[in-house]
Amino acid sequence: MSSVDLIQPRHNYANPPEVEKYGHIYLPTSLHTAGARLAHAGVDVRVQDENLRPLEINSSNVGVNLLGAPYIPEVIKLQKRIQATTRDDLQFILGGQVMNGISRAQQAQLFGPKSVNGNHDTELAQVFGLSPNALPKPESTSLIPVYEQISDEDMQEYLSREFSLYVSQGCKFACDFCAAVRTFREPATGQITRAKEVYRDLEILEKDLGYLIQRAIGLGLNKLDIYMSNLDVFQSPDQLLDFARVCKGLKQQYPNFQLNLRGLATVDSFLRAKDTKRESIEELAEAGFHTVGFGVDGMTPQVWKAVKKGHNTEEKCIEAIRSAREDFGLSPELLMVFGHYGVDTAESLQAAYAFTQDMVELYRAVPRPHVSKSFIPGNEGWLRPENADAVKLLIENPEAFQSLDFTALPSTLTHPDSEIRELAAKYYLKICSIPGNTTQHVKPITPDMSQQEIGEVKRYNVGRYDR
């Protein structure tokens, strides 16, 4: 039987294990989904999480979860460390949304010419001698075979904290700065690839969530804190209503157990659901949904149009935030991805800050600011010719991928114009200083830094997790 060790790397802002035992503990749902698909196909899967304990590599196949671009330098170091301490003929398989955004040549330069893109089922199946058809679709895959491998000790750590529940993938919108699975326009050709939200099989999801509830109860827990995977919770209100009823059914089955849910939403989808399928919001709230993070992401029509978020208007943003709080008793989070390079101005940045302040005062909105990075693997900016030199610098200096973290201050790499860089940093930090803010800003690493400077940045960033 073929085998694989699947690895969740230690968080790039965690202390090393010799300094602090645990890193950032967060149930690695995307890695578990990949593992469950392989397990259903007959592969012997072992999942390991460096945030819990050091690795023990037993297989000649090693799969690594790349949660985002800032993990790239950590995964490169992890590869070298594994090869140095075990064997140098290992087959490395890389997965995660980052792998959808880099070219074959970039993959080879970063991770080696023999590395495999685990997001491609054909490549993945070939490693294990399988037919691609042997791998079930993600939305049709139960994660219970992987959950059953997790010890009570580790499951206690995972379920005592918030975790991401795989409910759906994909988004019909095409926000320019986003690197997730969404509608995408190829910059060179103008070709548009449309995406849509795809829900998991709800019977499978119900069994998986029921299993987690049973494990939690067995561990003495009385609640689960869940971050829904949906990129836009209210985009498909009919399916959302079905999901809400699954959760309500489980709450009836386990009456002394609490489900606490939160997720992201566009103001457009929320308002449409409110007008056309109000019960989807009402029943989701009854199921335990308590917080909605609205993607405001700017504050002028010019900015919204430029970043392909033209469905936003100030009036719609205000109404969504008001309605969430007053009509449905939900806590509105104000996601402000701003500092869009080449788009934002001093006036638009000031407007974003002022709007955030107003919403906090009027509707007790929770500030969640982030700095837009115009080029990251998977978004349109990564492929634009005007960013080619910056992308080349990143590939040659992978430590600097950390600067693409949306919680990182703007840098000379991401915001080369000093005036807009300073303004974006100023207003980002001003929103971070508003009471109730949940974002911990981090400092960026850039290609021109010395090892001493990089070390200072890393020490500053320790423990500054984004939830």
N, C-alpha and C positions, 0 to 999 in steps of 0.2 A: 504494500500500500504506500502511495506517495504521502509525504508529510510536509508540513510547513510550520515554522515559528513566526507568528504574526506579532509585531511589536508596536506598542504605543510609546513613542519616545518621551523621555522626561521633558517637561515644559521648559522652554528656552529661558524663562525668567525664574526658574527654581534654583535654589542652592544645590550644590552637588550632594549626593547621598551621604558622603562622609561628614558633611556639615549639618545636614538636616535629613532625617530619614525619609520623609514623604515629600514628593513634589506637589504639583497641582492635581489633585485627585478629581477625576471627572470621567464617568462611565463612557468608554470610547465606542459609541454606538456605530459609527461608520466602519470601524475596524471589526466590530462584532458582526455587522452585516456581511462584510467580505468573508469573514471566517465561516459564518453559517452557510453561505452559498457554497463554499468549498467543501464543508462538512457534508452537506446534502448530496454533493457529487461524489462522495466517497474518500475524500482526502482526510488524513489524520491531522487535525488542526490543534495547535497549542497557542493560546493568546497570552502575551506577557505585557505588563505595564511597568515601565521604568519609574513611574511616579510612585509605585508601591514597593518595588524591590529590584535588585540588580538582575540582569538577564542571565539565563542559562540556555545557551543555544545547543539544540540537539539535532536539528535537521540541517540538510544541505541547502534547503530553500528558506530564505528569510524575507518576509514581507514587512514593509514599514509604512505606517500611516503618516502622510504629510497633511496636517490639518490646515496649513496655510503657508504662504511664502516665507514668513519669518522662521519656519522650521527647517528650511533648506540647509543652512549651515550646520544645524545640529544633526541632521540626518547624514550629511557627508562625514562628519566626525564619527558618528555612530557606525557607519560602514567601516571606516578605517579601524576603529576600536575592535569591532567584531572580527575582522580579518586578522588583526594582529594577535588576538587572544584565542582564536579557534583555528580556522583554516582559511586559506586564501582562494579556495575554489568555490565559494558559496555563490548561489544564484540569488541576487537581490531583486525583489519585486517591490516597486513603489506604487502606492495608491493615494487617493485623495484628490480634491478638486484641482490642486496645483498641477497635477500631471495632465489634466485636460488642456492646460494653457501653454505649456512649453513645447517647443519643436523637438523632433528626434535629435537634431544636432545639439540643441541645448541640453537635452536629457543626457546624452553621451558625455558631454563636457562636464556636467555637474556630477553625475552618478556613475559614469563609466559606460563604455560601449556595450557591455553585456547585460546592463540593467534592463529590466522588463517593466513596461507600463501595465500595471495590474488593473487599470481601468478598462483596458481593451480585452474583452472576453476571449477573443481568438488567441492573443498572446498568452493570457493567463492559462487557458486550457492546454495550450501546447507544453507549458512547463510541466504540467502534471499528467500528460498523456491522455487528456480527456477530449471529448467532443465539446465544442462550445455549447451545444444544446444540453449538455449535462448540467450546466450551471443554471439554476432557477433564476428567474428575474428577481431583482431586489425586492420589488413590491409584493412578491409572492413567497418570500422567504421568512420562515420563523427563526427567531434568534435563540430560541430555547436550547438547542443543542450546544450553543456557546455559553449561555447563562449557566447551564448545568455544570460546566467545568469550573466556575468561579467558586472559590472557597467561601465559607460563611464569613471568615475574617475579612476577606476582600470585599465581599458583597455588602457587608456592614458599612465599610468605608464609602463605597459607591452610593448606596441608597440613603445614607445619612445626609447626602449632599444633593443639590439639584443635578439633574442629568437630562440629556437630550433624548426625547422619544421620537423615533422615526415614524412620522405620520404621513408625510408626503415629500416629494421632490419636484423641482421645476417651477418656473414662473413665466407668465406670458409677457411681462414687462421687460424692457431692455435698458434699464438704468446703466449709464455709461461706465460708472466706477465699479460696478458689481462684477465679480468673477464666478458667481454660482451658475448653475444650469438655468438658463433663461433664454429669451429671444435674443439673437445675436446678429449683428451686421458686420460682415467681413470688410475691414477698411479698404483693402486693395481693390476688391471687385464690386463692393456694394451689395453682394448677395446676402439675403436675410434668411437665417435659419430660425424658424419659429419654434418656441417651446410652449409647453402647457404644464399645469400642475398635475401630477400623477399621484393618486392616493395609494397607500398600501391596501392590500386585501384586508378588509375590516374584520373578518373572522379570524384571520391569523393575528392581526394586531390585538384583538380582544383576548386571545389566548396568551399572547406574550405579556400583555399588561397584567392580566390575571395572575400569571406566573410570578411576575415581579411583586405584586401585592402579597401573594402567599409567602414568598421569600422574606419580604419585609416584616410581615406579621410574625413569622418564625424567628426573626432576629429581634423582636421586641419593639419594632417601629410601628407608629400609628399613622404615618403619612408618607406620601411621595411628592417631592417637588420636581415638576416636569417643565422642561423648555421644549415646546413643540418645534419640530424640525421645519415646519412650513416656512417658506420664504415670505408668504403673504397669506396669513391665516384665513382671511375672509374671501379669498379669490374664488373659491368653489363652494358656495354656501350650501348646496344640496348635500355634497359629500361631508362637509363640516358638520351639518346637522346629524348625519348618520354617526359620525365619530362622537359627537356630544352624547348621543343616546347610548352608544357603547359604554362611555365613561359613566353615565348615570346608572346604567344597568349594573356595572361593577360596584358602584357605590351602594346600590340596594343589596347586592350580594354580600358586601362587606360593610355593614352599616356603621361600624365604629372606626372606619378607616377613611382618611381624607386624601383626596387628590387635589393638588395645587398646581394649576396650569398657567403658563404665560407664553407669549409668542409675538412675532413681528407681523406688521400689517401695513399696507398702503392705505392712505386716507381714502383713496378712491374706492377700493374694494370694501372697506368698512362701511362707507356711506351707501354704496349700492346694496350691500347686504341688509343694512338698516331699512332701506326703502322697499326692497323686494323680497327679502327672506328674514324678517326681523327675528323670527323664532330661532334661527341659527345662532344669533348672538345671545339671545335670552337663555336658550338651553345649554349653550357652552358655558355661560356664567353659572348656571345651576349645577353644571358638572364639576365646577371648581376653577374655571378660568377667571383670573383676578387681575391680570396686568397685560396691557397691549402696548407694544412699542411701535409707534407710528414713525414711518420714514419721512421726515420733513425735508432734510437734506438740502438746505438752501433757503433763501427767503425772497427772491425776486423772480418775476417771470423769465427774465433773460437767463438767469442761472439755471432754472428748472428746464427750460427749453434746451439749453446747451448740453445738459447732462442726461437728456432723454427722460426727463421726469415731468414732462409738460402736463400730465394729468393733475399735478398739484396746483392749487391756488392758495393764497393766504386765507381766504374765506373758508375753503374746504378744510384746511388744516385746523382752523379754530373750531369749526363745527364738529369735526371728528373728535378732537380732544375734549370739547365740552360735552358732547353726547356720551362718550365713553364714561366720563365721570358722573354726569348727572342723570342720564337715562338708563344706564346699565350697571352703575356702581363699580366700574372698572377703574383701576389706576392707570392713567395714561403716561407712558414714557415717551419723551421727545427725543427721537434719534436724529441727531444733527450731524450728518456727514457733510462737512463743508471745507472751505479752503481749496475749492476746485481750481487747479492751476490753469491760468489762461482764461478763466471765466470770472471768478470772484474778484470783487473790488473792495476798497476800504468801506464803501457805502453798503454793499451787500453783506459783508462780514459783520458790520455794526448792526444791520437790520436783523441778521440771524441771532445775534446775541440779545438784542432788545426783545425779539419775539419769544425767545426762550424764557427770559425774565418774566415777561407778561404772562405766559402760560403757567409758569410756576406759581405766580401770585394769584392768578384768577382760578385755576383749576387744579392746583397742587400737582402739576405735571412733574415727572422725574427727569432731570436732564441727563442725557446720554450722548455727549459730544464725541465726534471722531474726526480725524483729518483725512480728507480724500487723498488717495494716491492715484494719479492719472494713468499710471501704467503698473499693472500687476499681472502675473500669469493668469490668463483666462478672460481679462477684459479687453475691450477694443484697443485701448491705448498701448497695450503690449505689442501690437502689430503695426502701429502707425509709424511711418518712416521718420517722423520728427523725433521719435523716442528711441531710435535704433542705437544711438551712441550710449544713452543711459542704460539701455538693456544690455549692451555689450559690456559695459562697466560692471554691471551686476553679475553677469556670468563669469567674468574674470575675477571678481572679488565677492564671492558668495556670502561672506560675513555680512555684507551690506543689505542682503535681502531683508534683514530685520527692520530696516528703515521703512519697509512697505507695510508694516503694522499700522492699522488705522488708528491705534491709540498713540502712535509715535508722533512726536513733534515734527513739523515740516523741516526738511533738511536741504542742504545744497544740492542733493541729488534729485529729490522729488519736487522741490520748489526753487529752481536756480536763481530766480529774480529775488534779490535781497529784500526789496520793499514788500512784496506780497508775502514772502516767507515770514518776515517779522510781524506783519499784520495778521496772518493766519494763526501764528503762534500766540499772539496777544489775545485774540478773541477766543481761541480754543481754551487757553488757560483761564480766561475770564468765566467761561461757561463752567469749566471744571471747578471753579471756586464758588459757584452758586450752591447754597445749602441743599442737600438731597442728591447732588450729583453722584453717579455711580462709576464714572470713568476714572481710572488711574492713568495719568499720562506717563509715557515712557520716553526716554531719550533715544535718538536714532544713531545707528552706526553707519558711517559713510566710507567710501573707498579711500579717501585721503587720510584717514585716521591712522595714527601709530598704534602699536600693540598696547602701549600704556594707556592711550586714550580710549581704546576699545575696552580695556579692562575696567576703566573708571565708569564707562557707560553701563557695562554689564553689572557692576556692583550697585549702581543706582537703581537699575531695573529689577533687581531681585524681589520677588514676591508681589510685583505690581501686575497682577492678573486682571484681565477684563472679565470679571465674574468667575 
